[in-house]
Amino acid sequence: MDILQDLEKRGLIQQTTDREGLQKHLNENQVTLYCGFDPTADSLHIGHLLPIIMLKRFQRAGHKPIALIGGGTGMIGDPSGRSAERSLNEAKVVHGYSEKIRQQLAKLLNFDNGSNAARARNNHDWLGNMTIIDFLRDAGKHFGINYMLGKESVSARIEQGISYTEFSYMILQSLDFMKLYEQENCTLQIGGSDQWGNITAGMELIRRSRENEEEEINVFGLTVPLITKADGSKFGKTAGGAIWLDPEKTTPYEFYQFWINTDDRDVMKFLQYFTFLEQDELDELQKELENHPEKRQAQRRLAEEMTMMVHSKEDLQQAQKITNALFSGNLQDLSVSDIEQGFKDVPTYETAKADIGLIDLLVSASISSSKRQAREDIKNGAIYINGERQQDLQCVVDASARIGDKFTIIRRGKKKYFLISYK
């Protein structure tokens, strides 16, 4: 199965500019393609994963991917899919974001793969030194106002208002495609479905700027579908915010949990989209989902693949260890690092290292509302210390209850966890 057939089977193609021409182009050439990533934060998030994985798929098929970091366009902000203008970051902030994103992309793409190694480029290299005269003469003259107004990224914002800054974004991204065509022989741009107008504008600029040349110009665009969830919520968002690829912003355990909590109605689609599993295994997971949905085998496989891809095998093992400990209630084997990840968002009470009666601790840490309530909780068997039920009213929480001499985990009832952190 060739690359386009595989992408179509997985449901990963929303639009192509010339399906037959692109098929022929890919069959006859080692194609250089690119996708852009604007540095609007200091980390990519899982909304960026599908385009990155698309680049990986093309690389595995023998083609040469370029990850274009928008150090220049990131100073402006893409209006596509937005109802209001982005706030503009200072140049040094954008440059800092760009470097962090480059490091993340280097981990996710194979930059040491011989003849089809991936490359990272930064469009600040050509946009940063371009004068307004050059911009207007070399690019602006090729774009009619009516043509630009017809693009959805612009037309959708006309009523609310759009600044000339964002209005010009389309031309800047078109310059990216033209520069990469000239410098890297890049003939294919990919992106999300909201990038269709920007991609076709880039193709138009390449052709119009070479109208007087005799060479045949073969350039193509391809978009991936917008990811939707069966429950109507936005993919990649949780109550706590975005799911980041940076482990300092979203821990590997939180990342693993995001995927393992995938809705049954979405899991097979996400396995098709995000993993490189063969069809035979996908078919088996589909059968398992239909016959034994309670086992969540498909979700576990998805979580495993994604955590290893973005983080590491060691991070996956740690996430699984934390998950299993919380499920079983056996917390004794957790390390300080495990607790810092798995209990990141748990209510935490910081105190000095000193022996303290359990009743006093429950009240001080606001686990129980009063000493009377604390006694009832203990007598009723609702209090667990590091996973073990404690019903002794005279219990003293001492050094033996500290994991790594730093934490004590208290559970009240079935699911309410509290963390005691020692200075």
C-alpha positions as CSV (number, residue, x, y, z in Angstrom):
1,M,0.0,0.0,0.0
2,D,1.5,3.4,-1.0
3,I,1.5,6.4,1.3
4,L,-1.7,8.1,-0.1
5,Q,-3.7,4.9,0.0
6,D,-2.6,4.3,3.6
7,L,-3.6,7.9,4.6
8,E,-7.0,7.5,2.9
9,K,-7.6,4.2,4.6
10,R,-6.9,5.8,8.0
11,G,-9.2,8.7,7.2
12,L,-6.3,11.2,7.3
13,I,-6.9,13.1,4.1
14,Q,-9.4,16.0,4.1
15,Q,-8.4,17.7,0.8
16,T,-5.8,17.5,-1.9
17,T,-5.2,19.9,-4.7
18,D,-4.6,17.2,-7.3
19,R,-5.0,13.7,-6.1
20,E,-3.8,12.0,-9.3
21,G,-1.0,14.4,-9.9
22,L,0.2,14.0,-6.3
23,Q,0.1,10.2,-6.6
24,K,2.2,10.3,-9.7
25,H,4.6,12.8,-8.1
26,L,5.1,10.7,-5.0
27,N,5.6,7.5,-7.0
28,E,8.2,9.0,-9.3
29,N,10.2,11.2,-6.8
30,Q,11.6,11.5,-3.4
31,V,9.4,14.4,-2.4
32,T,10.3,17.1,0.0
33,L,7.3,18.3,2.0
34,Y,6.7,20.7,4.9
35,C,4.3,21.7,7.6
36,G,4.5,24.9,9.7
37,F,4.4,25.3,13.4
38,D,4.0,28.8,14.8
39,P,5.6,29.4,18.2
40,T,2.6,30.8,20.1
41,A,3.7,29.1,23.4
42,D,6.8,27.5,24.8
43,S,5.6,24.0,24.0
44,L,3.6,22.1,21.3
45,H,0.4,20.4,22.4
46,I,-1.4,17.4,21.2
47,G,-3.3,19.5,18.7
48,H,0.0,19.6,16.8
49,L,0.6,15.8,16.9
50,L,-1.4,14.9,13.8
51,P,0.6,17.1,11.4
52,I,3.8,15.8,13.1
53,I,2.8,12.2,12.7
54,M,1.9,13.0,9.0
55,L,5.4,14.1,8.5
56,K,6.6,10.9,10.1
57,R,4.4,8.8,7.8
58,F,5.9,10.5,4.7
59,Q,9.4,10.1,6.1
60,R,8.8,6.3,6.6
61,A,7.6,6.1,3.0
62,G,11.0,7.5,1.9
63,H,10.2,11.2,1.5
64,K,11.9,14.2,3.1
65,P,10.0,16.2,5.7
66,I,10.7,19.8,6.8
67,A,9.3,21.1,10.1
68,L,9.0,24.8,9.5
69,I,9.1,26.8,12.7
70,G,7.3,30.2,12.3
71,G,9.8,32.5,14.0
72,G,8.7,35.1,11.6
73,T,5.0,34.4,11.1
74,G,4.7,33.8,14.9
75,M,5.4,37.5,15.3
76,I,2.1,38.1,13.5
77,G,-0.3,35.4,14.3
78,D,-2.5,33.2,12.0
79,P,-6.1,34.4,11.8
80,S,-7.3,31.0,10.6
81,G,-10.0,29.5,12.9
82,R,-10.0,32.5,15.3
83,S,-12.7,35.0,16.0
84,A,-10.4,37.6,17.5
85,E,-6.8,38.8,16.9
86,R,-4.0,37.2,18.8
87,S,-1.9,39.2,21.2
88,L,1.5,39.8,19.8
89,N,4.6,38.6,21.7
90,E,7.9,40.3,21.8
91,A,10.6,39.1,19.5
92,K,12.8,37.6,22.2
93,V,9.8,35.6,23.5
94,V,9.0,34.3,20.1
95,H,12.7,33.3,19.5
96,G,12.7,31.5,22.9
97,Y,9.5,29.6,22.0
98,S,11.0,28.8,18.6
99,E,14.1,27.1,20.1
100,K,12.0,25.0,22.5
101,I,9.7,23.9,19.7
102,R,12.7,23.0,17.6
103,Q,14.0,20.8,20.4
104,Q,10.6,19.0,20.7
105,L,10.4,18.4,16.9
106,A,13.9,17.0,16.9
107,K,12.8,14.4,19.4
108,L,9.6,13.5,17.4
109,L,11.1,13.5,13.9
110,N,14.1,11.6,12.7
111,F,16.8,14.2,12.0
112,D,19.5,11.6,11.4
113,N,18.0,9.4,8.7
114,G,20.5,9.6,5.9
115,S,19.0,10.6,2.5
116,N,15.6,11.4,3.9
117,A,16.5,13.0,7.2
118,A,14.0,15.5,8.5
119,R,15.0,19.1,8.7
120,A,14.0,22.0,10.9
121,R,13.8,25.4,9.2
122,N,12.8,28.8,10.6
123,N,10.9,31.3,8.4
124,H,12.5,34.2,10.4
125,D,15.6,33.4,8.2
126,W,13.9,35.0,5.2
127,L,11.0,37.1,6.7
128,G,13.1,38.7,9.4
129,N,15.3,40.6,6.9
130,M,12.7,41.4,4.3
131,T,12.0,45.0,3.7
132,I,8.4,46.3,3.2
133,I,9.4,47.2,-0.4
134,D,10.6,43.7,-1.1
135,F,7.4,42.3,0.5
136,L,5.1,44.4,-1.7
137,R,7.1,44.0,-5.0
138,D,8.0,40.3,-4.7
139,A,4.8,39.0,-3.1
140,G,2.1,41.5,-2.6
141,K,1.7,42.3,-6.4
142,H,0.7,38.7,-7.0
143,F,-2.3,38.8,-4.7
144,G,-5.6,40.5,-5.6
145,I,-7.7,41.9,-2.8
146,N,-10.8,40.0,-4.1
147,Y,-8.7,36.7,-4.1
148,M,-7.7,37.3,-0.5
149,L,-11.2,38.3,0.6
150,G,-12.4,35.0,-0.8
151,K,-10.3,33.0,1.6
152,E,-12.2,31.7,4.6
153,S,-9.5,32.7,7.1
154,V,-10.1,36.3,6.0
155,S,-13.8,36.3,5.1
156,A,-14.8,34.8,8.4
157,R,-13.3,37.7,10.2
158,I,-14.6,40.6,8.0
159,E,-17.6,41.3,10.1
160,Q,-15.8,41.2,13.5
161,G,-12.9,43.1,12.0
162,I,-9.4,42.0,10.9
163,S,-6.2,44.1,11.1
164,Y,-3.9,44.6,8.1
165,T,-1.3,42.7,10.1
166,E,-3.4,39.5,10.2
167,F,-4.8,40.1,6.7
168,S,-1.2,39.9,5.4
169,Y,-0.5,36.6,7.2
170,M,-1.6,34.6,4.1
171,I,1.0,36.3,2.0
172,L,3.7,35.6,4.6
173,Q,2.9,31.9,4.7
174,S,2.8,31.9,0.9
175,L,6.3,33.2,0.9
176,D,7.3,30.3,3.1
177,F,6.2,27.8,0.5
178,M,7.9,29.8,-2.3
179,K,11.2,30.0,-0.3
180,L,11.2,26.3,0.5
181,Y,10.4,25.5,-3.1
182,E,13.4,27.6,-4.2
183,Q,15.8,26.5,-1.5
184,E,14.8,22.9,-0.8
185,N,12.9,21.8,-3.9
186,C,9.9,21.5,-1.5
187,T,6.8,20.6,-3.6
188,L,4.2,19.6,-1.0
189,Q,2.7,21.5,1.9
190,I,0.5,19.7,4.5
191,G,-1.5,21.2,7.3
192,G,-4.8,21.2,9.2
193,S,-8.0,21.7,7.2
194,D,-8.1,25.3,8.4
195,Q,-4.9,25.9,6.5
196,W,-6.4,25.1,3.1
197,G,-6.6,28.8,2.0
198,N,-3.0,29.5,3.1
199,I,-1.7,26.4,1.3
200,T,-3.4,27.1,-2.0
201,A,-2.3,30.8,-1.8
202,G,1.3,29.6,-1.5
203,M,0.9,27.4,-4.6
204,E,-0.6,30.4,-6.4
205,L,2.4,32.6,-5.5
206,I,4.9,30.0,-6.7
207,R,3.1,29.7,-10.1
208,R,2.5,33.5,-10.6
209,S,6.0,34.4,-9.7
210,R,7.2,32.0,-12.5
211,E,4.7,32.8,-15.2
212,N,7.4,33.6,-17.7
213,E,9.5,30.5,-17.0
214,E,9.3,27.4,-19.2
215,E,9.8,24.8,-16.5
216,E,6.8,22.8,-15.4
217,I,5.8,23.6,-11.8
218,N,4.5,20.7,-9.8
219,V,3.4,21.9,-6.3
220,F,0.7,20.3,-4.2
221,G,-1.3,20.8,-1.0
222,L,-2.8,18.3,1.4
223,T,-4.8,18.8,4.6
224,V,-5.8,16.5,7.4
225,P,-9.3,16.6,9.0
226,L,-10.2,18.5,12.0
227,I,-10.3,16.1,15.0
228,T,-13.7,15.9,16.6
229,K,-14.7,13.9,19.7
230,A,-17.9,11.9,19.9
231,D,-19.1,13.9,23.0
232,G,-18.7,17.2,21.2
233,S,-15.8,18.4,23.4
234,K,-12.7,19.9,21.8
235,F,-9.9,17.4,21.2
236,G,-6.8,18.0,23.4
237,K,-8.6,20.0,26.1
238,T,-9.4,18.9,29.6
239,A,-10.7,20.7,32.7
240,G,-7.1,21.5,33.5
241,G,-6.3,23.0,30.1
242,A,-4.3,21.9,27.1
243,I,-2.4,18.6,27.0
244,W,1.2,19.7,26.3
245,L,4.1,17.7,24.9
246,D,6.5,19.3,27.4
247,P,6.7,16.9,30.5
248,E,7.1,19.9,32.8
249,K,3.7,21.3,31.7
250,T,1.9,18.0,31.3
251,T,3.5,15.0,33.1
252,P,3.9,11.7,31.3
253,Y,1.4,10.3,33.8
254,E,-1.2,13.0,32.9
255,F,-0.4,12.4,29.2
256,Y,-0.9,8.7,29.6
257,Q,-4.2,9.2,31.4
258,F,-5.5,11.5,28.7
259,W,-5.3,8.7,26.1
260,I,-6.4,5.9,28.4
261,N,-9.6,7.9,29.1
262,T,-10.5,8.0,25.5
263,D,-14.2,7.4,24.7
264,D,-15.0,4.0,23.3
265,R,-16.6,5.9,20.3
266,D,-13.3,7.6,19.5
267,V,-10.6,5.1,20.4
268,M,-10.4,3.2,17.0
269,K,-10.3,6.5,15.1
270,F,-7.5,7.8,17.3
271,L,-5.6,4.5,16.8
272,Q,-5.9,4.9,13.1
273,Y,-4.9,8.6,13.2
274,F,-2.1,8.6,15.7
275,T,-0.4,5.2,15.7
276,F,1.6,3.2,13.3
277,L,-0.1,-0.1,14.2
278,E,-0.6,-2.6,11.4
279,Q,-4.2,-3.2,10.2
280,D,-4.2,-6.8,11.6
281,E,-3.6,-5.5,15.1
282,L,-6.2,-2.7,14.7
283,D,-8.8,-5.3,13.6
284,E,-8.1,-7.4,16.7
285,L,-8.4,-4.3,18.9
286,Q,-11.7,-3.5,17.2
287,K,-13.0,-7.0,18.0
288,E,-11.8,-6.7,21.6
289,L,-13.6,-3.4,21.9
290,E,-16.8,-4.8,20.6
291,N,-16.7,-8.0,22.8
292,H,-15.0,-6.7,26.0
293,P,-15.2,-2.9,26.2
294,E,-14.8,-3.0,29.9
295,K,-11.2,-4.3,29.5
296,R,-10.3,-1.0,27.6
297,Q,-7.6,-2.9,25.7
298,A,-7.8,-0.4,22.8
299,Q,-7.4,2.5,25.1
300,R,-4.4,1.0,26.9
301,R,-2.7,0.3,23.5
302,L,-3.3,3.8,22.4
303,A,-1.9,5.2,25.6
304,E,1.1,3.0,25.4
305,E,1.9,4.0,21.8
306,M,1.5,7.7,22.3
307,T,3.4,7.9,25.6
308,M,6.3,6.1,24.2
309,M,6.3,8.2,21.0
310,V,6.2,11.6,22.8
311,H,8.1,10.7,26.0
312,S,9.9,7.4,26.5
313,K,9.6,3.7,27.4
314,E,10.7,4.5,30.9
315,D,8.1,7.3,31.2
316,L,5.4,4.8,30.0
317,Q,6.4,2.3,32.7
318,Q,6.3,4.9,35.4
319,A,2.8,6.1,34.2
320,Q,1.6,2.5,34.3
321,K,3.1,1.9,37.7
322,I,1.3,5.0,39.1
323,T,-2.0,4.0,37.4
324,N,-1.8,0.4,38.7
325,A,-1.0,1.7,42.3
326,L,-4.0,4.1,42.3
327,F,-6.3,1.4,40.9
328,S,-5.2,-1.2,43.5
329,G,-4.8,1.2,46.4
330,N,-1.3,-0.3,47.0
331,L,0.7,2.9,47.3
332,Q,3.7,1.6,49.3
333,D,5.9,1.1,46.3
334,L,5.5,4.5,44.8
335,S,8.6,6.7,44.7
336,V,8.8,10.5,45.4
337,S,8.9,11.1,41.6
338,D,5.8,8.8,41.1
339,I,3.9,10.8,43.7
340,E,4.9,14.1,42.3
341,Q,3.5,13.1,39.0
342,G,0.4,11.1,40.0
343,F,-0.7,13.5,42.7
344,K,0.1,16.7,41.0
345,D,-3.4,18.1,41.2
346,V,-4.4,16.5,44.6
347,P,-5.1,18.9,47.5
348,T,-1.8,19.3,49.4
349,Y,-1.1,20.2,53.0
350,E,2.5,21.3,53.7
351,T,3.8,20.7,57.3
352,A,7.0,20.2,59.3
353,K,8.4,16.8,59.9
354,A,6.9,16.0,63.3
355,D,4.8,13.2,64.8
356,I,1.2,14.2,64.9
357,G,-2.0,12.5,65.9
358,L,-4.1,11.3,62.9
359,I,-7.2,13.2,64.2
360,D,-5.3,16.5,64.4
361,L,-3.7,15.9,61.0
362,L,-7.1,15.2,59.3
363,V,-8.5,18.5,60.7
364,S,-5.4,20.6,60.0
365,A,-5.2,19.4,56.4
366,S,-9.0,20.0,56.0
367,I,-9.5,16.4,55.2
368,S,-12.2,16.2,57.9
369,S,-14.3,19.2,58.9
370,S,-13.9,18.8,62.6
371,K,-12.4,16.5,65.2
372,R,-15.8,14.9,65.7
373,Q,-16.0,14.2,61.9
374,A,-12.4,12.9,61.9
375,R,-13.3,10.4,64.7
376,E,-16.3,9.2,62.7
377,D,-14.3,8.9,59.5
378,I,-11.6,6.8,61.2
379,K,-14.1,4.6,63.1
380,N,-16.1,4.0,59.8
381,G,-13.0,2.8,58.0
382,A,-13.0,5.8,55.6
383,I,-9.4,6.8,56.2
384,Y,-6.4,5.2,54.5
385,I,-2.8,6.1,55.0
386,N,-0.6,5.2,52.0
387,G,-3.2,2.8,50.9
388,E,-3.8,1.0,54.2
389,R,-7.0,1.5,56.2
390,Q,-6.5,3.0,59.6
391,Q,-9.2,2.7,62.3
392,D,-7.1,3.4,65.4
393,L,-8.3,6.7,67.0
394,Q,-5.0,6.9,68.8
395,C,-2.9,6.5,65.6
396,V,0.1,8.8,65.4
397,V,1.4,9.7,61.9
398,D,5.2,9.6,62.3
399,A,8.3,9.1,60.1
400,S,7.3,5.5,59.3
401,A,4.3,6.9,57.3
402,R,6.5,9.2,55.1
403,I,7.3,7.9,51.6
404,G,10.8,9.0,50.7
405,D,10.7,11.1,53.9
406,K,8.7,13.6,51.9
407,F,5.1,12.5,51.4
408,T,2.2,10.8,53.2
409,I,-0.9,9.9,51.0
410,I,-4.2,10.0,52.8
411,R,-7.4,8.8,51.2
412,R,-10.9,9.6,52.5
413,G,-13.6,7.3,51.1
414,K,-13.1,5.6,47.8
415,K,-11.6,8.4,45.6
416,K,-10.7,11.5,47.6
417,Y,-6.9,11.7,47.9
418,F,-4.9,14.2,49.9
419,L,-1.2,14.7,50.0
420,I,0.8,15.6,53.1
421,S,4.1,17.2,52.0
422,Y,6.9,17.6,54.5
423,K,9.3,20.6,54.5
